């Protein structure tokens, strides 16, 4: 399994997926996360309702953006993991093997397609 799907890609996909879920949940319910953060790190101060609304709106907009960025990186990592075997096979091919593969592709492209009906 290691040759097909390397462990580093598997770990990266798991971590990125967890980060995506967490950042999306923050963007979805920013009030709960803001309250948790304020109760953990802020002293007992007067909280401004307007300031808290602004913080919630900023968390929502930036949380969605960050979540989508993480999702794009996660999908790219997944695609890199799935295509790893083919990319390593193509990298390890000799020049002669690559030439023969190109010749086979040219022959297949110029050969009449047997699936098409004859006119």
C-alpha positions in Angstrom: 0.0 0.0 0.0 2.9 2.3 0.7 4.1 2.1 -3.0 0.6 3.1 -4.3 -0.4 5.7 -1.7 2.6 7.0 0.2 2.2 7.6 3.9 3.1 11.3 3.8 0.2 12.0 1.4 -2.2 10.0 3.5 -1.2 11.9 6.6 -1.4 15.2 4.8 -4.9 14.4 3.5 -6.1 13.5 6.9 -4.7 16.6 8.6 -6.0 18.9 5.8 -9.4 17.4 5.9 -9.6 17.9 9.7 -8.4 21.5 9.3 -11.1 22.0 6.6 -13.8 20.7 8.9 -12.7 22.8 11.8 -12.3 26.0 9.8 -15.6 25.5 8.2 -17.3 24.9 11.5 -15.7 28.1 12.8 -17.1 30.0 9.8 -20.5 28.4 10.2 -20.9 29.2 13.9 -18.5 32.0 14.7 -20.3 33.2 17.8 -19.6 30.0 19.7 -16.0 30.0 18.8 -15.6 33.7 19.6 -17.2 33.2 23.1 -14.9 30.2 23.7 -11.9 32.3 22.8 -13.0 35.2 24.9 -13.7 33.1 27.9 -10.3 31.4 27.6 -8.0 34.4 26.8 -9.8 37.6 27.8 -10.1 39.0 31.3 -13.4 40.0 32.6 -13.9 43.2 30.6 -16.9 44.8 29.2 -17.7 43.3 25.9 -19.2 45.6 23.2 -22.1 44.0 21.3 -21.2 45.9 18.2 -17.5 44.9 18.4 -18.6 41.2 18.9 -20.9 41.4 15.8 -18.0 42.8 13.7 -15.7 40.0 15.0 -18.4 37.4 14.1 -18.8 38.8 10.6 -15.0 38.8 10.1 -14.7 35.3 11.4 -17.4 34.2 9.0 -16.0 35.7 5.8 -12.3 34.8 6.5 -13.3 31.4 7.9 -15.0 30.5 4.6 -12.1 31.7 2.6 -9.6 29.8 4.6 -11.7 26.7 4.6 -12.0 26.8 0.8 -8.2 27.4 0.4 -7.6 24.3 2.7 -10.1 22.3 0.6 -8.2 23.2 -2.6 -4.9 22.2 -1.1 -6.5 19.0 0.3 -7.9 18.0 -3.2 -4.5 18.8 -4.8 -2.8 16.6 -2.2 -5.4 13.8 -2.8 -4.8 14.0 -6.6 -1.0 13.9 -6.1 -1.5 10.8 -3.9 -3.7 9.0 -6.4 -1.3 9.8 -9.4 1.9 9.1 -7.4 2.5 5.6 -8.9 2.0 6.8 -12.5 4.2 9.8 -12.0 7.0 7.8 -10.4 6.7 5.2 -13.2 7.0 7.9 -15.9 10.0 9.5 -14.1 11.8 6.2 -13.9 11.4 5.4 -17.6 14.5 5.4 -19.8 14.7 7.5 -23.0 14.3 4.3 -25.1 11.2 3.2 -23.2 9.7 6.6 -23.6 10.5 6.6 -27.3 8.8 3.2 -27.8 5.7 4.4 -25.8 5.5 7.5 -28.1 5.7 5.3 -31.2 2.9 3.0 -29.9 0.7 6.1 -29.2 1.4 7.4 -32.8 0.4 4.0 -34.3 -2.8 3.8 -32.2 -3.8 7.4 -33.3 -3.3 6.8 -37.0 -4.9 3.3 -37.0 -8.6 3.4 -38.1 -10.9 3.1 -35.2 -12.7 -0.3 -35.3 -15.6 1.1 -33.1 -16.7 3.5 -35.8 -19.1 2.1 -38.4 -17.8 2.0 -42.0 -19.4 4.5 -44.4 
